[in-house]
Amino acid sequence: MAMPMAKSTSLPGLWKMGTEKPRGLTGNEKKVTLAFKVGGDLGSAVDRKKGPASTKEHRELAGLLKTAGWRMMYTEQPEEPPPAEEEMIPRNMRHPREAPAWLKHDKQVLRFYGFFQETVTERPDENARYRHVSIMFHMEDGTMSMHEPKVENSGLAQGPFLKRQKVMRQDGMAYLGPDDLKVGQEITIYGRTIHINGCDRFTRWFFEQNGIWLPPEEPVVEDQWQKSYKLKKMIERGEMPLSRASVDAKHLAKYMSGAPHVDMKFTQFALNERKVLRFKAYWDDHTPYGARIYFIIHYFLADNTVEINEAHCRNSGRDSYPMFMKRGPLSKKNQVLAVPGLLAAEGQIYYPHDFRVGQSINVWGRKLVIYDCDDATQKFYKQYMDIDQREGCLDVSEKPVTHLKLTPPPHNGVGREEDSLINCSMIQPKPPKVDLEKLMLYTGEVMRFECQMVNGEPEDEMRRLVIAYYLADDEVAVFEEPIRNSGHMGGRFSEKRRIKNPATGEYFKLSDLFVGQTVVIAAQPLRITRADEHCLQYLEAHPEEFPYASPLACARRILPLAAEPEMQDEKGLEPDRLKDLAAAAGVYLVDHEVVTLLRHFGVAGGDNQPPRVLGPLALQCAQS
């Protein structure tokens, strides 16, 4: 008998069918937290789970749930970092650190020129032709395009040859790039082998900037049809001369029709009347009293005659007869015919192709060198003979003449040298100018130096002389003191005049005279031993001009001797000993410097003792 099914008390709406605990199984029970007080009543659900007791904080949080957006209001907002520099720039104006190819090479296109050979069938005049194309490589995306320039009436579909796209290499490993496109190389694009023979200026500059060398441009090749087509057009325009067969055929047709024969000379005259080639030449006349002569050469295309005129400059001293050679045919080699009236051989006269700038021609035994031509002549040779006459132009400008200035003759000793120089520069000489300010300021001022003759002669050792230097006019006079039983008469040894110093080649200056100096006057060496008080005072009053008379400058000269014990002696140092110490230290003092040190830092010696130099006082002055 079947058991009646009852509703489950654990889950609502489910019949308890096979959900009872199997008998004999224990230890697998789960605590059920959901139960019903009344079976079948959903409203009597009870939660058996006992959670922790609610706190005040929990109740406050539960109360906040009633407010919309409570989580955003009571949540601490994190501090936002300062905006970066890149964020302040609008997005449409930002530039990446590493620019992509589409931005770095925007609108940059490498252009190469090339050609490929195409087979032509069933044509008697050609079996292949060259088709020239322009290859564009777009750097921004690595795509390529080709374009074939259109030729009028070519009968070929020309224009865009390859649409812009990426082209795979022949091996299929990668796409074609700038490394595959170089002048002189061949590339294969969809089965066509294209030879690259050039590129534009930007492409060559781009490769040079990246350290890649491109070979030079190759000449543009032409197929047989292009050569024949150009020749045909030149013949139609009359730029090519007729063949001999064509000329003979024309003559024969004229003879058969009864037309008169056309004279070639008349045709040349009619076509080239008033057309003259103008050249500039010169001839170096090497005969006695000869010189360079310039000419203007006129070549008349109407009858192949030449006219040569002389081109004289103003005041050249030559007669104003410009005609050098009368107009007529100019022979390359002059010869005398054996029989009067005998015709000369053809081809012995000068034609236009014989005149080249930079070369010479023979004009009746004279060698004329062509150094330039006018613009019309240059254009004629470039158009008809493809000769650039400007390449051989010569520079015939004469070097400027430099006139050497004659040096005045040496002074003969009579009078003053200034008067003699004025006689060399003026016909009516004027007296030399005198420095009136110096004359008025220093009139009567005489600097006297006592000296002795040091020529090595025993009889001249006891002679005493006085050198007088006059500041007013920089003149020097030498007087000899009378000495008893010397055998020499006292008086004037050298008259007052300006004397040159043999050591410097200039006139004596006051700075050349100081105690201890040896000067040569009247071919005699004179050694200055002392100067008078007035002279010493004047020199010390101008220390910037005479440093050997400056106490401060002389004291600084002996600064290297500061470490010497003798320089610290309070009693002083003898002048000779001071010079020896200075020479040992590499400082060579002249006698006038020692005199200056004695006058300012000296002290009198004892009985029959020379004066001494106070070293401490001199060093103190030099260090101050």
Secondary structure as UniProt FT lines:
FT   TURN            12..13
FT   TURN            23..24
FT   STRAND          34..36
FT   TURN            39..40
FT   HELIX           42..44
FT   STRAND          45..47
FT   HELIX           56..64
FT   TURN            65..66
FT   TURN            68..69
FT   HELIX           70..73
FT   HELIX           85..88
FT   HELIX           91..93
FT   HELIX           101..104
FT   TURN            105..107
FT   STRAND          109..119
FT   STRAND          128..138
FT   TURN            139..142
FT   STRAND          143..148
FT   TURN            152..153
FT   STRAND          159..165
FT   TURN            170..171
FT   HELIX           178..180
FT   TURN            183..184
FT   STRAND          186..189
FT   TURN            190..191
FT   STRAND          192..199
FT   HELIX           201..209
FT   TURN            210..211
FT   HELIX           224..237
FT   HELIX           244..257
FT   HELIX           264..272
FT   TURN            273..274
FT   STRAND          276..284
FT   TURN            288..289
FT   STRAND          292..300
FT   TURN            301..304
FT   STRAND          305..310
FT   TURN            314..315
FT   STRAND          323..328
FT   TURN            340..341
FT   TURN            346..347
FT   HELIX           352..354
FT   TURN            357..358
FT   STRAND          360..363
FT   TURN            364..365
FT   STRAND          366..373
FT   HELIX           375..384
FT   HELIX           389..392
FT   HELIX           417..425
FT   HELIX           436..442
FT   TURN            443..444
FT   STRAND          446..453
FT   HELIX           458..460
FT   TURN            461..462
FT   STRAND          464..470
FT   TURN            471..474
FT   STRAND          475..480
FT   TURN            484..485
FT   STRAND          491..497
FT   TURN            502..504
FT   HELIX           510..512
FT   TURN            515..516
FT   STRAND          518..521
FT   TURN            522..523
FT   STRAND          524..531
FT   HELIX           533..541
FT   TURN            543..545
FT   HELIX           547..549
FT   HELIX           551..557
FT   HELIX           559..561
FT   TURN            562..563
FT   HELIX           565..568
FT   TURN            570..571
FT   HELIX           575..584
FT   TURN            585..586
FT   HELIX           591..601
FT   STRAND          602..603
FT   TURN            607..608
FT   STRAND          612..613
FT   HELIX           615..623
//
